[in-house]
Amino acid sequence: MTQSPGTLTERHGQYSLRPAQEADLDRLIELLLALQDWIEASNPDLWRMKPEARHNLKGQIGARLKAANSCALVAEHDEDGVVGIVFGRIVVNNRYTPSRAGQIDQAFVRVDHRRASVGSRLVALLCRFFASEGVEDITLRYVVGNEEADGFWSALGFSPRIVTAGVRRDALEHYLHERE
């Protein structure tokens, strides 16, 4: 993270928004697994995270906290601890304009802390990081069927640009066979 941590810190009511730290790892894993469960429940056709992948999250998340061109922010409630997270990173591709884009990889706020502007404040802080890095465009992906994510991101101006579609191979073969 290029910006000094103090510039990515703010107070919002009973919440402190700040850069994630290694001391937050256990809570980050808890939140990211809750996000995974949420999105898997939103769409039964989604790929499922394997148990060993769930088990290995600590090392992956620890590495992401230290990764260059990335930013992990948390919302910490005065009584409940860390209840929200957003992960973002800068993607550089010099074949396109703009060549630097922001990617919001994951965002989640515990259900009992939603509707308190916590998610919006985390995204605003992440946007500050992106601005400091010269990012002009921000993208994200969310699961079809996740109505909460659709409503949240749409309200912030995000709209579909590329559709990612999927089908099971056996179903595709069946459809192809029917066309012959």
N, C-alpha and C positions, 0 to 999 in steps of 0.2 A: 504494500500500500504506500503510495507516494505521499499522500497528504499526511500531515501529522495527526496522530490519533485524537488530539484535542479538538480539531476542527470537525471531526465526525462524531461528536458527542453532543447530546442535548437532553433536556428534561422535558417531559410531557406528562403533566399531572403526576400520577403515582408511578410513572415509568421513567427509567433512565435508559436512553438509547446510546449505544456505544459499540466500539469494535469488539468482536468476539475475542476471547482469550483461551489459552489452553486449559485454564481452570474451569471453563464452561463446557468442556468436551462431553461429559456425561449428559448434561442437559441438552446439548446440541443433538446428540445421538437420539435421545428420547423424542425430541421434536421432529427430527427428520424421519424417524420410524413412524411417528404419528402421521406425518405428511404422506409417507408411502402407503400406509394403511388406508388413509383417506382417499388417495387417488386410485388405489386398487379397488376400493369399494365403489368408486364413481364410474368405473368402466370395467366390466367383467372380461373384456377382450384384451386388456392391457397385459403386457408381460409382467410376471410376478418376480419380486426380488427373492433370490434363493436364501435359505437360512445362513449359509456360510458368508454370503455378502452382507447380510445384516450383522453378523458377528464381527466382520472385518471393518466396520464403519469407522471405528475409532482412529485407526491409522490413516485412512483416507481423509477424514475430516481434519485431523491434525496437520496433514500435508497441505490441505487447502487453506488453512489459516496462515501458512507461511508462504504460499505461492505468490510469485510476482504477478503484477497486473490483476490482482483479485482483491475482493473486499468482502468480509463477513461481518455483519452487524447484528446485534441482539437488542431486544427490548427486555429490560429487567424490571419486574414489578417490585415495589417496596416490600411486600409480604410474600409473594409467590415465587420470587426468583425469576430466572430467564423464562419468558413465555412466548417470545417471538424471535424469528430469525430471518435474515435475507442474505443470500449468497449471490454475488455478482462478479463478473470478470470482464476484462477487455479482450476483444478478439481483433486481431490485426490481419487484414488481407489486402495487400497492395494491388490486387487485380481489380478491386472495386472502389467506387466512391460512395460513401465515405470509406476510407481505408481502416478507420478505427471505430468499432461498434461496441456498445455495452451489451452484455448478455446477462439477464437475470436468470440464474440457474435454479434457485429454489427460494421459496418464500412461504412462511407458515407462521400463523399465530394461533395459540391454543384457543379452542372454541369458547371457553369461558372468559376470554379477554378480547373477543372480537367486538366490533361496533364501538370501539373506543379510540379510533383513528391510529391505532398502534401500527397496523400494516402500512397505512399511508405515510406515516412518519418515517418508518424504516425505509420505504422506497424513496422518500424525499432525501434522506441522508445518503442513500446509495447514489441517487442522482447527483448529489453534490460531489461525491467521489468521481463519478463519470465526467462531470463538467471539468474538474481539476485535471483530468487526464486527456482533455480535448475530444471527448466522445460527443458525436452529434446525433447518433441514432441508437436506440435501445430496443432489443428484441427479447423475447421469452417464448417458452412453450408451456402449455398446460394441457391436461388431459380432457379429451372430449367427454362430456358427461359430468364434469366437475362444475356444476352451476355456480358455486360460490366463487371459484376462480374466474369464471367467465364474467360474472357481474362485477367483481372487483377490478379486473384488468380493463374491461370495457369502459368502466367509469373513469379510468385514468387515461383513456384515449387509445389504448391498444386495440388493433384490429387485425384479423388474419391477413397474411401476405403469402404464405406457402402452406399448402395442406400436406400433411404426412398421413398416408393411408396404409392400412395393413390388412392382410388376409392370411389365414392358415393355408399352408401349401396344399393339403388335401382338398380343401374347399376350392382353391384356384383350379386344381386339376379337374375337379368335378365340373366347374363352370366351363372350362375349356373343352372338356369332352362333350358337354351338351351342345356346344356351338358347332361341332363337327358334323 
